[in-house]
Structure formats: C-alpha cells, structure tokens
C-alpha cells in the first residue's frame, strides 16, 4: 500500500459521504413537500365533501332518496293512476 492510498481512500469516502448527504437531504425535503401537498389536497377534498353533505342535508332530502322518504310522496301516492 503506497502513501497515496492513505490520502486517496479516506478522501474518496469523505466525498461520497458529502454527496450522499446533499442528495439525501434534497430527496427528504422533496418527499416532505410532496407529503404536505398531498395532505393539503386531501384536507381540501374532505372540506369540499363535508360542505356538499351539509348543503344536501340542509336542503332537505337528497335527490337520490326514495320516493317514500320525500315530503311530497303522499301527494303523489294519493293520485290515482
């Protein structure tokens, strides 16, 4: 083993550790930002869904409800034919 290896091998290891730290930090930051964006989108979707449900429940029966559940069902059922 020559004297060059004493400096070259630890130098190469330190450069590799430095580059790995930089690239790992960047990847972790990107992952964190992506997860925060997903969480914000999910929360916005949940809020929109909750608002839609609240509007449907405040407006009475939903459009998909069966006829018997609607307020005007007895009037329709009383008509012959």
Phi and psi restraints in degrees (range 20) as a CNS / XPLOR table:
assign (resid 1 and name C) (resid 2 and name N)
       (resid 2 and name CA) (resid 2 and name C) 1.0 -88.8 20.0 2
assign (resid 2 and name N) (resid 2 and name CA)
       (resid 2 and name C) (resid 3 and name N) 1.0 171.3 20.0 2
assign (resid 2 and name C) (resid 3 and name N)
       (resid 3 and name CA) (resid 3 and name C) 1.0 -67.4 20.0 2
assign (resid 3 and name N) (resid 3 and name CA)
       (resid 3 and name C) (resid 4 and name N) 1.0 -25.7 20.0 2
assign (resid 3 and name C) (resid 4 and name N)
       (resid 4 and name CA) (resid 4 and name C) 1.0 -64.9 20.0 2
assign (resid 4 and name N) (resid 4 and name CA)
       (resid 4 and name C) (resid 5 and name N) 1.0 -35.1 20.0 2
assign (resid 4 and name C) (resid 5 and name N)
       (resid 5 and name CA) (resid 5 and name C) 1.0 -66.5 20.0 2
assign (resid 5 and name N) (resid 5 and name CA)
       (resid 5 and name C) (resid 6 and name N) 1.0 -29.7 20.0 2
assign (resid 5 and name C) (resid 6 and name N)
       (resid 6 and name CA) (resid 6 and name C) 1.0 -64.1 20.0 2
assign (resid 6 and name N) (resid 6 and name CA)
       (resid 6 and name C) (resid 7 and name N) 1.0 -33.2 20.0 2
assign (resid 6 and name C) (resid 7 and name N)
       (resid 7 and name CA) (resid 7 and name C) 1.0 -94.0 20.0 2
assign (resid 7 and name N) (resid 7 and name CA)
       (resid 7 and name C) (resid 8 and name N) 1.0 -35.5 20.0 2
assign (resid 7 and name C) (resid 8 and name N)
       (resid 8 and name CA) (resid 8 and name C) 1.0 -69.5 20.0 2
assign (resid 8 and name N) (resid 8 and name CA)
       (resid 8 and name C) (resid 9 and name N) 1.0 -47.9 20.0 2
assign (resid 8 and name C) (resid 9 and name N)
       (resid 9 and name CA) (resid 9 and name C) 1.0 -64.4 20.0 2
assign (resid 9 and name N) (resid 9 and name CA)
       (resid 9 and name C) (resid 10 and name N) 1.0 -51.1 20.0 2
assign (resid 9 and name C) (resid 10 and name N)
       (resid 10 and name CA) (resid 10 and name C) 1.0 -63.8 20.0 2
assign (resid 10 and name N) (resid 10 and name CA)
       (resid 10 and name C) (resid 11 and name N) 1.0 -33.2 20.0 2
assign (resid 10 and name C) (resid 11 and name N)
       (resid 11 and name CA) (resid 11 and name C) 1.0 -64.6 20.0 2
assign (resid 11 and name N) (resid 11 and name CA)
       (resid 11 and name C) (resid 12 and name N) 1.0 -44.4 20.0 2
assign (resid 11 and name C) (resid 12 and name N)
       (resid 12 and name CA) (resid 12 and name C) 1.0 -64.5 20.0 2
assign (resid 12 and name N) (resid 12 and name CA)
       (resid 12 and name C) (resid 13 and name N) 1.0 -39.8 20.0 2
assign (resid 12 and name C) (resid 13 and name N)
       (resid 13 and name CA) (resid 13 and name C) 1.0 -63.8 20.0 2
assign (resid 13 and name N) (resid 13 and name CA)
       (resid 13 and name C) (resid 14 and name N) 1.0 -41.4 20.0 2
assign (resid 13 and name C) (resid 14 and name N)
       (resid 14 and name CA) (resid 14 and name C) 1.0 -67.9 20.0 2
assign (resid 14 and name N) (resid 14 and name CA)
       (resid 14 and name C) (resid 15 and name N) 1.0 -39.1 20.0 2
assign (resid 14 and name C) (resid 15 and name N)
       (resid 15 and name CA) (resid 15 and name C) 1.0 -63.6 20.0 2
assign (resid 15 and name N) (resid 15 and name CA)
       (resid 15 and name C) (resid 16 and name N) 1.0 -42.6 20.0 2
assign (resid 15 and name C) (resid 16 and name N)
       (resid 16 and name CA) (resid 16 and name C) 1.0 -63.0 20.0 2
assign (resid 16 and name N) (resid 16 and name CA)
       (resid 16 and name C) (resid 17 and name N) 1.0 -40.6 20.0 2
assign (resid 16 and name C) (resid 17 and name N)
       (resid 17 and name CA) (resid 17 and name C) 1.0 -66.6 20.0 2
assign (resid 17 and name N) (resid 17 and name CA)
       (resid 17 and name C) (resid 18 and name N) 1.0 -39.9 20.0 2
assign (resid 17 and name C) (resid 18 and name N)
       (resid 18 and name CA) (resid 18 and name C) 1.0 -63.5 20.0 2
assign (resid 18 and name N) (resid 18 and name CA)
       (resid 18 and name C) (resid 19 and name N) 1.0 -48.3 20.0 2
assign (resid 18 and name C) (resid 19 and name N)
       (resid 19 and name CA) (resid 19 and name C) 1.0 -64.7 20.0 2
assign (resid 19 and name N) (resid 19 and name CA)
       (resid 19 and name C) (resid 20 and name N) 1.0 -39.2 20.0 2
assign (resid 19 and name C) (resid 20 and name N)
       (resid 20 and name CA) (resid 20 and name C) 1.0 -63.1 20.0 2
assign (resid 20 and name N) (resid 20 and name CA)
       (resid 20 and name C) (resid 21 and name N) 1.0 -39.5 20.0 2
assign (resid 20 and name C) (resid 21 and name N)
       (resid 21 and name CA) (resid 21 and name C) 1.0 -65.0 20.0 2
assign (resid 21 and name N) (resid 21 and name CA)
       (resid 21 and name C) (resid 22 and name N) 1.0 -44.8 20.0 2
assign (resid 21 and name C) (resid 22 and name N)
       (resid 22 and name CA) (resid 22 and name C) 1.0 -63.3 20.0 2
assign (resid 22 and name N) (resid 22 and name CA)
       (resid 22 and name C) (resid 23 and name N) 1.0 -49.3 20.0 2
assign (resid 22 and name C) (resid 23 and name N)
       (resid 23 and name CA) (resid 23 and name C) 1.0 -67.7 20.0 2
assign (resid 23 and name N) (resid 23 and name CA)
       (resid 23 and name C) (resid 24 and name N) 1.0 -36.8 20.0 2
assign (resid 23 and name C) (resid 24 and name N)
       (resid 24 and name CA) (resid 24 and name C) 1.0 -66.7 20.0 2
assign (resid 24 and name N) (resid 24 and name CA)
       (resid 24 and name C) (resid 25 and name N) 1.0 -39.7 20.0 2
assign (resid 24 and name C) (resid 25 and name N)
       (resid 25 and name CA) (resid 25 and name C) 1.0 -64.0 20.0 2
assign (resid 25 and name N) (resid 25 and name CA)
       (resid 25 and name C) (resid 26 and name N) 1.0 -42.7 20.0 2
assign (resid 25 and name C) (resid 26 and name N)
       (resid 26 and name CA) (resid 26 and name C) 1.0 -63.9 20.0 2
assign (resid 26 and name N) (resid 26 and name CA)
       (resid 26 and name C) (resid 27 and name N) 1.0 -43.7 20.0 2
assign (resid 26 and name C) (resid 27 and name N)
       (resid 27 and name CA) (resid 27 and name C) 1.0 -65.4 20.0 2
assign (resid 27 and name N) (resid 27 and name CA)
       (resid 27 and name C) (resid 28 and name N) 1.0 -39.7 20.0 2
assign (resid 27 and name C) (resid 28 and name N)
       (resid 28 and name CA) (resid 28 and name C) 1.0 -66.2 20.0 2
assign (resid 28 and name N) (resid 28 and name CA)
       (resid 28 and name C) (resid 29 and name N) 1.0 -40.3 20.0 2
assign (resid 28 and name C) (resid 29 and name N)
       (resid 29 and name CA) (resid 29 and name C) 1.0 -65.1 20.0 2
assign (resid 29 and name N) (resid 29 and name CA)
       (resid 29 and name C) (resid 30 and name N) 1.0 -42.4 20.0 2
assign (resid 29 and name C) (resid 30 and name N)
       (resid 30 and name CA) (resid 30 and name C) 1.0 -63.0 20.0 2
assign (resid 30 and name N) (resid 30 and name CA)
       (resid 30 and name C) (resid 31 and name N) 1.0 -41.3 20.0 2
assign (resid 30 and name C) (resid 31 and name N)
       (resid 31 and name CA) (resid 31 and name C) 1.0 -64.7 20.0 2
assign (resid 31 and name N) (resid 31 and name CA)
       (resid 31 and name C) (resid 32 and name N) 1.0 -41.6 20.0 2
assign (resid 31 and name C) (resid 32 and name N)
       (resid 32 and name CA) (resid 32 and name C) 1.0 -63.4 20.0 2
assign (resid 32 and name N) (resid 32 and name CA)
       (resid 32 and name C) (resid 33 and name N) 1.0 -44.6 20.0 2
assign (resid 32 and name C) (resid 33 and name N)
       (resid 33 and name CA) (resid 33 and name C) 1.0 -63.1 20.0 2
assign (resid 33 and name N) (resid 33 and name CA)
       (resid 33 and name C) (resid 34 and name N) 1.0 -41.2 20.0 2
assign (resid 33 and name C) (resid 34 and name N)
       (resid 34 and name CA) (resid 34 and name C) 1.0 -64.2 20.0 2
assign (resid 34 and name N) (resid 34 and name CA)
       (resid 34 and name C) (resid 35 and name N) 1.0 -41.6 20.0 2
assign (resid 34 and name C) (resid 35 and name N)
       (resid 35 and name CA) (resid 35 and name C) 1.0 -66.7 20.0 2
assign (resid 35 and name N) (resid 35 and name CA)
       (resid 35 and name C) (resid 36 and name N) 1.0 -39.0 20.0 2
assign (resid 35 and name C) (resid 36 and name N)
       (resid 36 and name CA) (resid 36 and name C) 1.0 -64.3 20.0 2
assign (resid 36 and name N) (resid 36 and name CA)
       (resid 36 and name C) (resid 37 and name N) 1.0 -39.8 20.0 2
assign (resid 36 and name C) (resid 37 and name N)
       (resid 37 and name CA) (resid 37 and name C) 1.0 -64.9 20.0 2
assign (resid 37 and name N) (resid 37 and name CA)
       (resid 37 and name C) (resid 38 and name N) 1.0 -42.7 20.0 2
assign (resid 37 and name C) (resid 38 and name N)
       (resid 38 and name CA) (resid 38 and name C) 1.0 -62.9 20.0 2
assign (resid 38 and name N) (resid 38 and name CA)
       (resid 38 and name C) (resid 39 and name N) 1.0 -42.3 20.0 2
assign (resid 38 and name C) (resid 39 and name N)
       (resid 39 and name CA) (resid 39 and name C) 1.0 -62.5 20.0 2
assign (resid 39 and name N) (resid 39 and name CA)
       (resid 39 and name C) (resid 40 and name N) 1.0 -41.2 20.0 2
assign (resid 39 and name C) (resid 40 and name N)
       (resid 40 and name CA) (resid 40 and name C) 1.0 -65.0 20.0 2
assign (resid 40 and name N) (resid 40 and name CA)
       (resid 40 and name C) (resid 41 and name N) 1.0 -41.6 20.0 2
assign (resid 40 and name C) (resid 41 and name N)
       (resid 41 and name CA) (resid 41 and name C) 1.0 -64.9 20.0 2
assign (resid 41 and name N) (resid 41 and name CA)
       (resid 41 and name C) (resid 42 and name N) 1.0 -41.6 20.0 2
assign (resid 41 and name C) (resid 42 and name N)
       (resid 42 and name CA) (resid 42 and name C) 1.0 -63.6 20.0 2
assign (resid 42 and name N) (resid 42 and name CA)
       (resid 42 and name C) (resid 43 and name N) 1.0 -41.4 20.0 2
assign (resid 42 and name C) (resid 43 and name N)
       (resid 43 and name CA) (resid 43 and name C) 1.0 -65.6 20.0 2
assign (resid 43 and name N) (resid 43 and name CA)
       (resid 43 and name C) (resid 44 and name N) 1.0 -40.0 20.0 2
assign (resid 43 and name C) (resid 44 and name N)
       (resid 44 and name CA) (resid 44 and name C) 1.0 -64.7 20.0 2
assign (resid 44 and name N) (resid 44 and name CA)
       (resid 44 and name C) (resid 45 and name N) 1.0 -40.0 20.0 2
assign (resid 44 and name C) (resid 45 and name N)
       (resid 45 and name CA) (resid 45 and name C) 1.0 -65.4 20.0 2
assign (resid 45 and name N) (resid 45 and name CA)
       (resid 45 and name C) (resid 46 and name N) 1.0 -42.7 20.0 2
assign (resid 45 and name C) (resid 46 and name N)
       (resid 46 and name CA) (resid 46 and name C) 1.0 -63.2 20.0 2
assign (resid 46 and name N) (resid 46 and name CA)
       (resid 46 and name C) (resid 47 and name N) 1.0 -41.7 20.0 2
assign (resid 46 and name C) (resid 47 and name N)
       (resid 47 and name CA) (resid 47 and name C) 1.0 -64.9 20.0 2
assign (resid 47 and name N) (resid 47 and name CA)
       (resid 47 and name C) (resid 48 and name N) 1.0 -41.8 20.0 2
assign (resid 47 and name C) (resid 48 and name N)
       (resid 48 and name CA) (resid 48 and name C) 1.0 -65.0 20.0 2
assign (resid 48 and name N) (resid 48 and name CA)
       (resid 48 and name C) (resid 49 and name N) 1.0 -41.1 20.0 2
assign (resid 48 and name C) (resid 49 and name N)
       (resid 49 and name CA) (resid 49 and name C) 1.0 -64.6 20.0 2
assign (resid 49 and name N) (resid 49 and name CA)
       (resid 49 and name C) (resid 50 and name N) 1.0 -41.2 20.0 2
assign (resid 49 and name C) (resid 50 and name N)
       (resid 50 and name CA) (resid 50 and name C) 1.0 -66.0 20.0 2
assign (resid 50 and name N) (resid 50 and name CA)
       (resid 50 and name C) (resid 51 and name N) 1.0 -39.7 20.0 2
assign (resid 50 and name C) (resid 51 and name N)
       (resid 51 and name CA) (resid 51 and name C) 1.0 -65.4 20.0 2
assign (resid 51 and name N) (resid 51 and name CA)
       (resid 51 and name C) (resid 52 and name N) 1.0 -39.0 20.0 2
assign (resid 51 and name C) (resid 52 and name N)
       (resid 52 and name CA) (resid 52 and name C) 1.0 -65.0 20.0 2
assign (resid 52 and name N) (resid 52 and name CA)
       (resid 52 and name C) (resid 53 and name N) 1.0 -42.0 20.0 2
assign (resid 52 and name C) (resid 53 and name N)
       (resid 53 and name CA) (resid 53 and name C) 1.0 -65.2 20.0 2
assign (resid 53 and name N) (resid 53 and name CA)
       (resid 53 and name C) (resid 54 and name N) 1.0 -40.9 20.0 2
assign (resid 53 and name C) (resid 54 and name N)
       (resid 54 and name CA) (resid 54 and name C) 1.0 -64.5 20.0 2
assign (resid 54 and name N) (resid 54 and name CA)
       (resid 54 and name C) (resid 55 and name N) 1.0 -39.8 20.0 2
assign (resid 54 and name C) (resid 55 and name N)
       (resid 55 and name CA) (resid 55 and name C) 1.0 -67.3 20.0 2
assign (resid 55 and name N) (resid 55 and name CA)
       (resid 55 and name C) (resid 56 and name N) 1.0 -36.8 20.0 2
assign (resid 55 and name C) (resid 56 and name N)
       (resid 56 and name CA) (resid 56 and name C) 1.0 -70.0 20.0 2
assign (resid 56 and name N) (resid 56 and name CA)
       (resid 56 and name C) (resid 57 and name N) 1.0 -39.6 20.0 2
assign (resid 56 and name C) (resid 57 and name N)
       (resid 57 and name CA) (resid 57 and name C) 1.0 -74.9 20.0 2
assign (resid 57 and name N) (resid 57 and name CA)
       (resid 57 and name C) (resid 58 and name N) 1.0 -30.2 20.0 2
assign (resid 57 and name C) (resid 58 and name N)
       (resid 58 and name CA) (resid 58 and name C) 1.0 -75.0 20.0 2
assign (resid 58 and name N) (resid 58 and name CA)
       (resid 58 and name C) (resid 59 and name N) 1.0 -27.3 20.0 2
assign (resid 58 and name C) (resid 59 and name N)
       (resid 59 and name CA) (resid 59 and name C) 1.0 -85.2 20.0 2
assign (resid 59 and name N) (resid 59 and name CA)
       (resid 59 and name C) (resid 60 and name N) 1.0 3.2 20.0 2
assign (resid 59 and name C) (resid 60 and name N)
       (resid 60 and name CA) (resid 60 and name C) 1.0 104.2 20.0 2
assign (resid 60 and name N) (resid 60 and name CA)
       (resid 60 and name C) (resid 61 and name N) 1.0 -150.7 20.0 2
assign (resid 60 and name C) (resid 61 and name N)
       (resid 61 and name CA) (resid 61 and name C) 1.0 -69.7 20.0 2
assign (resid 61 and name N) (resid 61 and name CA)
       (resid 61 and name C) (resid 62 and name N) 1.0 148.3 20.0 2
assign (resid 61 and name C) (resid 62 and name N)
       (resid 62 and name CA) (resid 62 and name C) 1.0 -76.3 20.0 2
assign (resid 62 and name N) (resid 62 and name CA)
       (resid 62 and name C) (resid 63 and name N) 1.0 163.1 20.0 2
assign (resid 62 and name C) (resid 63 and name N)
       (resid 63 and name CA) (resid 63 and name C) 1.0 -67.8 20.0 2
assign (resid 63 and name N) (resid 63 and name CA)
       (resid 63 and name C) (resid 64 and name N) 1.0 -23.7 20.0 2
assign (resid 63 and name C) (resid 64 and name N)
       (resid 64 and name CA) (resid 64 and name C) 1.0 -86.5 20.0 2
assign (resid 64 and name N) (resid 64 and name CA)
       (resid 64 and name C) (resid 65 and name N) 1.0 3.0 20.0 2
assign (resid 64 and name C) (resid 65 and name N)
       (resid 65 and name CA) (resid 65 and name C) 1.0 -73.7 20.0 2
assign (resid 65 and name N) (resid 65 and name CA)
       (resid 65 and name C) (resid 66 and name N) 1.0 149.3 20.0 2
assign (resid 65 and name C) (resid 66 and name N)
       (resid 66 and name CA) (resid 66 and name C) 1.0 -67.6 20.0 2
assign (resid 66 and name N) (resid 66 and name CA)
       (resid 66 and name C) (resid 67 and name N) 1.0 160.9 20.0 2
assign (resid 66 and name C) (resid 67 and name N)
       (resid 67 and name CA) (resid 67 and name C) 1.0 -59.7 20.0 2
assign (resid 67 and name N) (resid 67 and name CA)
       (resid 67 and name C) (resid 68 and name N) 1.0 -37.3 20.0 2
assign (resid 67 and name C) (resid 68 and name N)
       (resid 68 and name CA) (resid 68 and name C) 1.0 -65.4 20.0 2
assign (resid 68 and name N) (resid 68 and name CA)
       (resid 68 and name C) (resid 69 and name N) 1.0 -24.1 20.0 2
assign (resid 68 and name C) (resid 69 and name N)
       (resid 69 and name CA) (resid 69 and name C) 1.0 -85.2 20.0 2
assign (resid 69 and name N) (resid 69 and name CA)
       (resid 69 and name C) (resid 70 and name N) 1.0 -12.9 20.0 2
assign (resid 69 and name C) (resid 70 and name N)
       (resid 70 and name CA) (resid 70 and name C) 1.0 -82.7 20.0 2
assign (resid 70 and name N) (resid 70 and name CA)
       (resid 70 and name C) (resid 71 and name N) 1.0 155.5 20.0 2
assign (resid 70 and name C) (resid 71 and name N)
       (resid 71 and name CA) (resid 71 and name C) 1.0 -69.8 20.0 2
assign (resid 71 and name N) (resid 71 and name CA)
       (resid 71 and name C) (resid 72 and name N) 1.0 -31.5 20.0 2
assign (resid 71 and name C) (resid 72 and name N)
       (resid 72 and name CA) (resid 72 and name C) 1.0 -91.7 20.0 2
assign (resid 72 and name N) (resid 72 and name CA)
       (resid 72 and name C) (resid 73 and name N) 1.0 10.8 20.0 2
assign (resid 72 and name C) (resid 73 and name N)
       (resid 73 and name CA) (resid 73 and name C) 1.0 -64.7 20.0 2
assign (resid 73 and name N) (resid 73 and name CA)
       (resid 73 and name C) (resid 74 and name N) 1.0 -42.0 20.0 2
assign (resid 73 and name C) (resid 74 and name N)
       (resid 74 and name CA) (resid 74 and name C) 1.0 -62.8 20.0 2
assign (resid 74 and name N) (resid 74 and name CA)
       (resid 74 and name C) (resid 75 and name N) 1.0 -35.5 20.0 2
assign (resid 74 and name C) (resid 75 and name N)
       (resid 75 and name CA) (resid 75 and name C) 1.0 -65.0 20.0 2
assign (resid 75 and name N) (resid 75 and name CA)
       (resid 75 and name C) (resid 76 and name N) 1.0 -40.4 20.0 2
assign (resid 75 and name C) (resid 76 and name N)
       (resid 76 and name CA) (resid 76 and name C) 1.0 -71.2 20.0 2
assign (resid 76 and name N) (resid 76 and name CA)
       (resid 76 and name C) (resid 77 and name N) 1.0 -36.2 20.0 2
assign (resid 76 and name C) (resid 77 and name N)
       (resid 77 and name CA) (resid 77 and name C) 1.0 -72.9 20.0 2
assign (resid 77 and name N) (resid 77 and name CA)
       (resid 77 and name C) (resid 78 and name N) 1.0 -27.1 20.0 2
assign (resid 77 and name C) (resid 78 and name N)
       (resid 78 and name CA) (resid 78 and name C) 1.0 -75.3 20.0 2
assign (resid 78 and name N) (resid 78 and name CA)
       (resid 78 and name C) (resid 79 and name N) 1.0 -22.4 20.0 2
assign (resid 78 and name C) (resid 79 and name N)
       (resid 79 and name CA) (resid 79 and name C) 1.0 -73.7 20.0 2
assign (resid 79 and name N) (resid 79 and name CA)
       (resid 79 and name C) (resid 80 and name N) 1.0 131.9 20.0 2
assign (resid 79 and name C) (resid 80 and name N)
       (resid 80 and name CA) (resid 80 and name C) 1.0 -75.5 20.0 2
assign (resid 80 and name N) (resid 80 and name CA)
       (resid 80 and name C) (resid 81 and name N) 1.0 146.7 20.0 2
